[in-house]
Amino acid sequence: MNKKRSGNRGLIAAVVAAFILLAGSRELVSFMADWLFFREVGFGEVFAKTFQAKLLSGLSFGVFAFLMIFINLRIASRRAFSLAGLNPLWERVPQLRDLDLDRVLRWLSLGLSLFAVVFAFPVGSGYWEQALLFLNSTPAGLADPLFGKDVSFYFFTYPFVDALNIAARSLIVAAALLVLAVSVVRGGIVFIGTRLTVERAVKRHLGILAALFLLSLSASFLLDRYGLLTVEHGVLYGASYADVHARLPMLLVMALLTALAAVAVPVLTARGSLAVPLASFGLLIAAFVLGLQVYPSTMQSFKVSPNEIVLEQFYFRDYIVFIRFGYGLENMEL
């Protein structure tokens, strides 16, 4: 039996190794072709710098993904719950009772974390250019008219920080879903008849992840204020009257509401039922739709469009100033 298991493990290892070689052969050939080309034309250092940036950004994001998934899964899989014996999963699949669940979940946590690294590495390496621009940014000498920030912020800092925030939020969602699945298997979430029972430790864990998600969402609303200056409209590029007078204040309101929810949700989740936190998410969604969709479009239709030339004239002026700066025409007299 032991020899058979050893043979199976060797076969699995061989299949995995063959898959990795086949999957990576194309990338290896492409890498060698690029390296030879850049070295031939005298830009070997440029290629090396690019490769180093891709490697470091990919590894950084991969390590962050590994820690996020592994730590959360280990915490969730090491808990023992009093209602684990009532889990209907054991009744439907009796063979699961014979498994060493702790050992299975330990290896599963490691495997899923390593898979997260494999998935996160190419995603992170795709941010190499934004990372280099962020680390080597220099001021342009021109401030935007709305926030007073140097325009280099919108080319070098804002895209990189926004991308990191979105990536972190995606990992938080993935970790929460995996914790939810492990909690169901461990008996922390059990259906007793028609009633859903969630253990306090699971509520606390999911509440913390929900708070991190909401904090990331709050940061997104704050960053989206700067994004208003990079939005293309039908008549101009940048912030319009509706953006400044409707979307800008509502983005700040949404950031504050989401930050307050990030503080309240884990506390309410640990102490009581899940109804209040779920209602909080519902209210945030309603505020988002009304404040950032309905209100700005209503202002645009009923206030701006009938008198667009007058209300948008200041924003047209800024638009022209920045166009002239972008084309190096700021010193030309018309």
C-alpha positions in Angstrom: 0.0 0.0 0.0 2.8 2.4 0.9 4.6 1.6 -2.4 1.4 2.3 -4.3 0.9 5.6 -2.5 4.5 6.6 -3.2 4.0 5.7 -6.9 0.9 7.8 -7.1 2.7 10.8 -5.5 5.5 10.4 -8.0 3.1 10.3 -10.9 1.3 13.4 -9.6 4.5 15.2 -9.1 5.6 14.3 -12.7 2.3 15.5 -14.1 2.5 18.8 -12.2 6.2 19.3 -13.3 5.2 18.6 -17.0 2.3 21.0 -16.8 4.6 23.7 -15.4 7.2 23.2 -18.1 4.6 23.2 -20.9 2.9 26.3 -19.4 6.1 28.1 -18.9 7.9 27.1 -22.1 6.2 29.9 -24.2 7.1 32.5 -21.6 10.6 31.3 -21.5 11.0 31.4 -25.3 9.5 34.9 -25.3 11.8 36.0 -22.5 15.0 34.8 -24.3 13.9 36.4 -27.6 13.3 39.7 -25.9 16.6 39.5 -23.9 18.6 38.7 -27.1 16.9 41.5 -29.0 17.4 44.2 -26.4 21.1 43.2 -25.8 21.7 43.3 -29.6 20.4 46.8 -29.9 22.3 48.0 -26.9 19.4 48.3 -24.4 20.2 45.4 -22.2 20.1 47.5 -19.1 16.6 48.7 -20.0 15.4 45.1 -20.3 17.1 44.1 -17.1 15.4 47.1 -15.3 12.0 46.1 -16.7 12.5 42.5 -15.8 13.6 43.4 -12.2 10.5 45.7 -11.8 8.2 42.9 -13.0 9.8 40.4 -10.8 9.7 42.5 -7.6 6.1 43.8 -8.2 4.9 40.3 -8.9 6.7 38.8 -5.8 5.4 41.6 -3.6 1.8 41.1 -4.6 2.3 37.3 -4.4 3.7 37.4 -0.9 0.8 39.7 0.2 -1.7 37.3 -1.4 -0.1 34.3 0.3 -0.2 35.9 3.8 -3.7 37.2 3.4 -5.1 33.8 2.4 -2.9 31.6 4.6 -3.4 33.5 7.8 -7.2 33.7 7.4 -7.5 30.0 6.5 -5.3 28.9 9.3 -7.3 30.9 11.8 -10.6 29.6 10.4 -9.5 25.9 10.2 -8.0 25.7 13.7 -11.3 26.5 15.5 -13.4 23.8 17.1 -17.2 24.5 17.4 -19.8 23.0 19.7 -22.3 22.4 16.9 -19.9 20.7 14.6 -21.6 17.3 15.2 -24.9 18.8 13.9 -23.4 19.7 10.6 -25.8 18.2 7.9 -22.8 17.9 5.6 -21.6 14.8 7.7 -25.1 13.2 7.3 -25.1 13.7 3.5 -21.5 12.5 3.1 -20.7 10.1 5.9 -17.3 9.3 4.5 -16.1 12.7 5.6 -16.3 11.5 9.3 -13.3 9.2 8.6 -11.1 12.1 7.4 -8.5 13.8 9.6 -10.1 17.2 9.1 -7.4 19.1 10.8 -4.7 17.6 8.6 -6.8 18.0 5.4 -7.5 21.7 6.1 -3.9 22.4 7.0 -2.7 21.1 3.7 -5.6 22.7 1.9 -4.7 26.1 3.5 -1.2 25.8 2.2 -2.3 24.6 -1.2 -4.8 27.4 -1.7 -2.3 30.0 -0.5 0.3 28.8 -3.0 -2.4 28.9 -5.7 -3.1 32.5 -4.7 0.6 33.2 -5.3 0.5 31.7 -8.7 -2.6 33.7 -9.6 -1.3 37.0 -7.9 2.2 37.0 -9.4 1.2 37.8 -13.0 -1.3 40.3 -11.8 1.3 42.0 -9.6 3.9 41.9 -12.4 1.4 43.8 -14.6 1.8 46.8 -12.3 5.5 47.1 -12.9 5.2 50.3 -15.0 2.9 52.0 -12.6 5.3 51.0 -9.7 8.3 52.5 -11.6 6.4 55.7 -12.4 5.3 56.0 -8.8 8.8 55.5 -7.4 10.5 57.9 -9.9 7.8 60.6 -10.1 8.8 64.2 -10.4 6.7 67.3 -10.1 5.4 69.0 -13.3 5.2 72.5 -11.9 1.4 72.9 -12.5 -1.3 72.4 -9.9 -4.8 71.3 -10.7 -7.6 74.0 -10.0 -9.7 71.8 -7.9 -7.4 70.2 -5.2 -4.2 72.1 -5.8 -2.2 69.0 -6.4 0.6 68.9 -8.9 -0.5 67.2 -12.1 2.2 64.6 -11.8 0.1 63.1 -9.0 -2.6 62.1 -11.5 -0.1 60.4 -13.8 2.2 58.7 -11.3 0.7 58.4 -7.8 -3.1 58.2 -8.2 -3.1 55.2 -10.7 -0.7 53.2 -8.6 -2.4 53.7 -5.3 -5.8 53.1 -6.8 -4.6 49.8 -8.4 -3.1 48.6 -5.1 -6.4 49.4 -3.3 -8.5 47.5 -5.8 -6.1 44.5 -5.7 -6.2 44.4 -1.9 -10.0 44.6 -1.8 -10.1 41.6 -4.2 -7.9 39.6 -1.9 -10.1 40.5 1.1 -13.2 39.2 -0.8 -11.4 36.0 -1.7 -10.3 35.5 1.9 -13.8 36.1 3.2 -15.3 33.5 0.8 -12.7 30.9 1.8 -13.2 31.6 5.5 -17.0 31.2 4.9 -16.4 27.8 3.2 -14.1 26.5 5.9 -16.5 27.6 8.6 -19.2 25.6 7.0 -17.0 22.5 6.9 -15.8 23.0 10.5 -19.4 23.5 11.8 -19.1 27.2 12.6 -22.0 27.8 10.2 -24.8 25.3 10.6 -28.4 24.9 9.3 -30.6 23.5 12.1 -33.9 22.9 10.4 -34.7 26.2 8.7 -32.5 28.3 11.1 -29.0 29.4 10.2 -26.7 29.4 13.2 -23.3 31.2 13.1 -20.8 30.9 15.9 -19.6 34.1 17.5 -16.0 33.4 16.5 -17.0 33.2 12.8 -19.1 36.3 13.1 -16.1 38.1 14.6 -13.7 36.9 11.9 -16.1 37.7 9.0 -16.8 41.1 10.7 -13.1 42.0 10.7 -12.8 41.1 7.0 -16.0 43.1 6.3 -14.4 46.1 8.1 -11.2 45.8 6.0 -13.3 45.6 2.8 -15.3 48.7 3.9 -12.1 50.7 4.7 -10.8 49.8 1.3 -14.1 51.0 -0.2 -13.9 54.2 1.8 -10.4 54.8 0.4 -11.7 54.2 -3.1 -14.4 56.9 -2.7 -11.7 59.3 -1.5 -9.5 58.4 -4.5 -12.4 58.7 -6.9 -12.6 62.4 -6.1 -9.2 62.8 -7.9 -10.5 60.5 -10.6 -13.1 63.2 -11.5 -10.3 65.2 -13.1 -9.5 62.3 -15.5 -13.0 61.6 -16.7 -13.9 62.3 -20.3 -17.3 64.1 -20.9 -19.0 64.8 -24.2 -17.8 68.4 -24.3 -14.7 68.4 -22.1 -12.1 66.2 -20.4 -12.0 66.6 -16.6 -14.3 67.7 -13.9 -17.6 69.3 -15.0 -20.2 71.3 -13.1 -22.2 68.2 -12.0 -18.9 66.5 -10.9 -17.9 69.4 -8.7 -21.3 70.3 -7.3 -22.8 66.8 -7.0 -20.4 63.9 -7.3 -17.5 65.5 -5.4 -19.5 66.2 -2.1 -21.3 62.9 -2.4 -18.0 61.0 -2.7 -16.9 62.5 0.5 -20.2 61.6 2.2 -19.9 58.0 0.9 -16.3 57.8 2.2 -17.4 58.9 5.7 -20.5 56.6 5.7 -18.3 53.7 4.6 -15.7 54.4 7.3 -18.4 54.6 10.0 -19.8 51.3 8.7 -16.3 49.8 8.9 -16.3 50.6 12.6 -19.9 49.6 13.3 -20.2 46.3 11.3 -17.7 44.1 13.2 -19.0 45.3 16.6 -22.6 44.7 15.6 -21.8 41.4 14.0 -20.0 40.0 17.0 -22.7 41.1 19.5 -25.9 40.3 17.6 -27.5 38.9 14.5 -26.3 39.5 10.9 -29.4 41.5 10.1 -28.1 44.9 11.1 -24.7 44.6 9.2 -26.6 43.4 6.1 -29.0 46.3 6.4 -25.9 48.6 6.7 -24.6 47.3 3.4 -28.1 47.8 1.9 -28.1 51.4 3.0 -24.7 52.0 1.6 -25.8 50.6 -1.8 -28.9 52.8 -1.7 -26.8 55.9 -0.8 -24.4 55.1 -3.7 -27.2 54.8 -6.2 -29.1 57.9 -5.1 -26.0 60.1 -4.3 -23.7 59.1 -7.2 -26.0 58.1 -9.9 -29.5 59.7 -9.6 -28.5 63.0 -8.0 -25.7 64.0 -10.5 -27.7 62.9 -13.6 -30.7 64.8 -12.4 -28.6 67.9 -11.9 -27.1 67.5 -15.3 -30.4 67.1 -17.0 -32.5 69.8 -15.3 -29.8 72.4 -14.3 -26.7 72.1 -16.4 -28.0 71.1 -19.9 -30.4 74.0 -20.3 -27.7 76.5 -19.4 -24.5 74.5 -20.2 -22.5 77.3 -21.8 -22.8 79.5 -18.8 -22.3 76.9 -16.1 -19.4 75.0 -17.8 -17.5 78.1 -18.9 -15.0 78.0 -15.9 -14.3 74.3 -16.6 -13.8 74.9 -20.3 -11.3 77.6 -19.3 -9.3 75.1 -17.1 -9.6 72.5 -19.9 -8.0 74.8 -22.4 -5.2 75.8 -20.0 -4.2 72.2 -19.4 -4.4 71.4 -23.1 -2.0 74.2 -23.9 0.3 73.0 -21.1 0.2 69.4 -22.4 1.2 70.5 -25.9 3.8 73.0 -24.7 1.8 76.0 -25.9 1.3 77.8 -22.5 3.6 80.6 -23.5 2.1 81.3 -26.9 0.0 84.4 -27.2 -3.2 84.2 -29.1 
